[in-house]
Amino acid sequence: MTDDEREDLIHEIVSRPYRKVISGDDIDGYLAEAPELPGCVTAGETVEEALVMLRDAMEGWIECALVAGDPIPEPEAMRLSA
């Protein structure tokens, strides 16, 4: 798989309907998590920043899984509709 193909695959997987959980507040900042991707957690000063950081974290998580040959969980919404 070329780097471009891997990059395209990562973007395709990230665009799937994974749950994104945001918690926190304006004072302490926001924690963002993709619960279906174990350990995929990040933070930001605003909700918007936390979501941008989460997309980055998800891309990194998925790339690491692909390189290691580990399975990538399907989003819960896709599992329930199948």
Protein Blocks (a to p, Z undefined) as FASTA:
>chain_A
ZZklmmmmmmmmmmpccdcddeddfknopadddfklghiacddfbfklmmmmmmmmmmmm
mmmmmmnopacdddfklmmmZZ
